[in-house]
Amino acid sequence: PSGWLEDADWRRDNNEWLKVSQKIAFDILRHIREYNLSKYEFSLQSNIDEDYLDKIIKGKENLTMETIVKLENILCIEYFKFRFRNE
């Protein structure tokens, strides 16, 4: 069995965070190209393991908040705006 149906179900169920994960992957690749960096150099700058960076670039990694903040800092992008109910 190919598993295509299970894969389609998984993509549907995880669609929202996959969109963000793919955007982050594109932003990383854009940054790497813009500054003519290797993935290794980017991993050193961002303090993210190169193997984990490869997973992130595939656009299917469910990132931790720690990793998102590291990427926001190096890419100068804010992915999430937090609002508090009492503000």
Disulfide bonds with the S-S distance in Angstrom:
none
